[in-house]
C-alpha cells in the first residue's frame, strides 16, 4: 500500500535521466529517504530492477518501504 507524503524529490527527472535505469539493472540508493527517487527508478524499469535502499533514519526507511511495496 502506497503512503501519501508531502515530500517532493529534488531534481527527480534530471537524476533519473543521468542514471538512465534499465530493466534488469542493479541499483543502490544510499540515501533513500522517503523513496521518491527510488520510486522513479522502479517506475522507469517497470519494476524489473534490483534496488537496495539505505538510510540512517529508521522512520524514513519504513516510509520508503511503504512507498515502494
TIVO-769080 format. One record per residue: x, y, z of N, C-alpha, C in turn; chain. Coordinates in steps of 0.02 Angstrom, whole numbers, plus 50000, padded with zeros to 5 digits. Example, Ala and Ser with C-alpha at 12.3 -4.5 7.8 and 13.67 -1.06 7.14 Angstrom:
BEGIN
+-------+-------+-------+-------+-------+-------+-------+-------+-------+-----+
|  n.c1 |  n.c2 |  n.c3 | ca.c1 | ca.c2 | ca.c3 |  c.c1 |  c.c2 |  c.c3 | mol |
+-------+-------+-------+-------+-------+-------+-------+-------+-------+-----+
| 50660 | 49716 | 50390 | 50615 | 49775 | 50390 | 50660 | 49835 | 50390 |   A |
| 50642 | 49888 | 50354 | 50684 | 49947 | 50357 | 50645 | 50002 | 50394 |   A |
+-------+-------+-------+-------+-------+-------+-------+-------+-------+-----+
This chain:
BEGIN
+-------+-------+-------+-------+-------+-------+-------+-------+-------+-----+
|  n.c1 |  n.c2 |  n.c3 | ca.c1 | ca.c2 | ca.c3 |  c.c1 |  c.c2 |  c.c3 | mol |
+-------+-------+-------+-------+-------+-------+-------+-------+-------+-----+
| 50042 | 49941 | 50000 | 50000 | 50000 | 50000 | 50044 | 50062 | 50000 |   A |
| 50033 | 50107 | 49954 | 50073 | 50168 | 49950 | 50048 | 50219 | 49999 |   A |
| 50095 | 50250 | 50033 | 50081 | 50300 | 50083 | 50087 | 50369 | 50051 |   A |
| 50041 | 50413 | 50066 | 50044 | 50482 | 50041 | 50094 | 50521 | 50082 |   A |
| 50133 | 50563 | 50049 | 50178 | 50607 | 50086 | 50185 | 50672 | 50047 |   A |
| 50207 | 50724 | 50081 | 50214 | 50790 | 50051 | 50284 | 50803 | 50023 |   A |
| 50328 | 50754 | 50028 | 50397 | 50763 | 50005 | 50401 | 50762 | 49929 |   A |
| 50436 | 50810 | 49901 | 50448 | 50812 | 49829 | 50523 | 50802 | 49818 |   A |
| 50542 | 50747 | 49785 | 50613 | 50734 | 49773 | 50645 | 50790 | 49731 |   A |
| 50704 | 50811 | 49749 | 50739 | 50865 | 49714 | 50768 | 50838 | 49649 |   A |
| 50755 | 50873 | 49594 | 50783 | 50857 | 49528 | 50772 | 50784 | 49509 |   A |
| 50713 | 50757 | 49525 | 50699 | 50686 | 49512 | 50711 | 50666 | 49439 |   A |
| 50682 | 50702 | 49393 | 50690 | 50684 | 49322 | 50762 | 50690 | 49298 |   A |
| 50797 | 50742 | 49320 | 50866 | 50751 | 49300 | 50910 | 50694 | 49327 |   A |
| 50899 | 50676 | 49389 | 50938 | 50621 | 49420 | 50924 | 50556 | 49383 |   A |
| 50860 | 50542 | 49370 | 50842 | 50479 | 49336 | 50866 | 50479 | 49263 |   A |
| 50865 | 50536 | 49230 | 50893 | 50540 | 49162 | 50967 | 50525 | 49163 |   A |
| 51003 | 50551 | 49213 | 51076 | 50540 | 49218 | 51091 | 50466 | 49232 |   A |
| 51053 | 50436 | 49278 | 51063 | 50365 | 49295 | 51043 | 50320 | 49236 |   A |
| 50991 | 50339 | 49201 | 50964 | 50300 | 49144 | 50952 | 50227 | 49164 |   A |
| 50909 | 50216 | 49214 | 50898 | 50148 | 49238 | 50867 | 50104 | 49184 |   A |
| 50888 | 50040 | 49185 | 50864 | 49992 | 49136 | 50836 | 49931 | 49172 |   A |
| 50784 | 49900 | 49144 | 50758 | 49838 | 49173 | 50815 | 49787 | 49180 |   A |
| 50815 | 49752 | 49236 | 50867 | 49703 | 49249 | 50929 | 49732 | 49283 |   A |
| 50931 | 49799 | 49290 | 50988 | 49832 | 49321 | 50988 | 49822 | 49397 |   A |
| 51045 | 49837 | 49427 | 51053 | 49833 | 49500 | 51073 | 49903 | 49524 |   A |
| 51037 | 49928 | 49574 | 51047 | 49997 | 49595 | 51050 | 50002 | 49671 |   A |
| 51090 | 50051 | 49694 | 51096 | 50066 | 49765 | 51076 | 50138 | 49776 |   A |
| 51028 | 50149 | 49820 | 51009 | 50217 | 49841 | 51031 | 50222 | 49914 |   A |
| 51089 | 50253 | 49926 | 51119 | 50255 | 49992 | 51088 | 50309 | 50036 |   A |
| 51044 | 50350 | 50009 | 51007 | 50400 | 50048 | 50934 | 50397 | 50026 |   A |
| 50903 | 50339 | 50034 | 50837 | 50326 | 50007 | 50783 | 50373 | 50035 |   A |
| 50793 | 50398 | 50095 | 50744 | 50445 | 50124 | 50674 | 50417 | 50121 |   A |
| 50628 | 50453 | 50089 | 50559 | 50431 | 50085 | 50544 | 50392 | 50021 |   A |
| 50596 | 50379 | 49981 | 50588 | 50335 | 49924 | 50568 | 50369 | 49859 |   A |
| 50572 | 50434 | 49855 | 50550 | 50470 | 49794 | 50590 | 50453 | 49732 |   A |
| 50657 | 50457 | 49737 | 50699 | 50440 | 49680 | 50696 | 50365 | 49666 |   A |
| 50694 | 50325 | 49719 | 50690 | 50252 | 49712 | 50626 | 50232 | 49676 |   A |
| 50571 | 50265 | 49693 | 50507 | 50250 | 49660 | 50511 | 50268 | 49585 |   A |
| 50542 | 50323 | 49570 | 50551 | 50342 | 49500 | 50594 | 50292 | 49462 |   A |
| 50645 | 50267 | 49495 | 50688 | 50217 | 49464 | 50648 | 50154 | 49449 |   A |
| 50608 | 50133 | 49496 | 50568 | 50072 | 49486 | 50514 | 50083 | 49432 |   A |
| 50487 | 50144 | 49429 | 50438 | 50159 | 49376 | 50471 | 50154 | 49307 |   A |
| 50531 | 50182 | 49301 | 50565 | 50182 | 49237 | 50589 | 50112 | 49216 |   A |
| 50597 | 50068 | 49263 | 50618 | 49999 | 49247 | 50559 | 49952 | 49247 |   A |
| 50499 | 49978 | 49252 | 50437 | 49939 | 49254 | 50441 | 49886 | 49309 |   A |
| 50472 | 49905 | 49365 | 50478 | 49859 | 49422 | 50525 | 49801 | 49410 |   A |
| 50564 | 49803 | 49357 | 50608 | 49748 | 49339 | 50681 | 49763 | 49354 |   A |
| 50695 | 49792 | 49412 | 50763 | 49807 | 49433 | 50772 | 49784 | 49505 |   A |
| 50834 | 49776 | 49525 | 50851 | 49759 | 49594 | 50874 | 49824 | 49626 |   A |
| 50843 | 49842 | 49682 | 50859 | 49905 | 49715 | 50871 | 49893 | 49789 |   A |
| 50927 | 49918 | 49814 | 50942 | 49917 | 49885 | 50940 | 49989 | 49909 |   A |
| 50896 | 50003 | 49957 | 50889 | 50070 | 49985 | 50915 | 50072 | 50056 |   A |
| 50959 | 50119 | 50071 | 50988 | 50128 | 50138 | 50972 | 50198 | 50164 |   A |
| 50966 | 50203 | 50230 | 50958 | 50269 | 50261 | 50971 | 50261 | 50336 |   A |
| 50998 | 50312 | 50367 | 51010 | 50311 | 50439 | 50946 | 50317 | 50479 |   A |
| 50895 | 50347 | 50449 | 50832 | 50361 | 50483 | 50784 | 50302 | 50475 |   A |
| 50772 | 50266 | 50530 | 50730 | 50206 | 50528 | 50659 | 50223 | 50507 |   A |
| 50633 | 50280 | 50531 | 50565 | 50300 | 50511 | 50561 | 50314 | 50436 |   A |
| 50613 | 50345 | 50409 | 50614 | 50357 | 50336 | 50615 | 50291 | 50298 |   A |
| 50654 | 50243 | 50323 | 50656 | 50177 | 50290 | 50587 | 50144 | 50290 |   A |
| 50552 | 50150 | 50345 | 50485 | 50121 | 50348 | 50438 | 50155 | 50298 |   A |
| 50443 | 50220 | 50293 | 50400 | 50256 | 50246 | 50420 | 50240 | 50174 |   A |
| 50485 | 50233 | 50161 | 50508 | 50214 | 50094 | 50482 | 50144 | 50076 |   A |
| 50485 | 50099 | 50124 | 50461 | 50031 | 50112 | 50386 | 50033 | 50094 |   A |
| 50348 | 50072 | 50130 | 50276 | 50078 | 50115 | 50266 | 50108 | 50046 |   A |
| 50307 | 50156 | 50027 | 50302 | 50189 | 49961 | 50319 | 50140 | 49904 |   A |
| 50367 | 50095 | 49917 | 50394 | 50054 | 49863 | 50362 | 49985 | 49858 |   A |
| 50321 | 49966 | 49906 | 50290 | 49899 | 49902 | 50216 | 49904 | 49891 |   A |
+-------+-------+-------+-------+-------+-------+-------+-------+-------+-----+
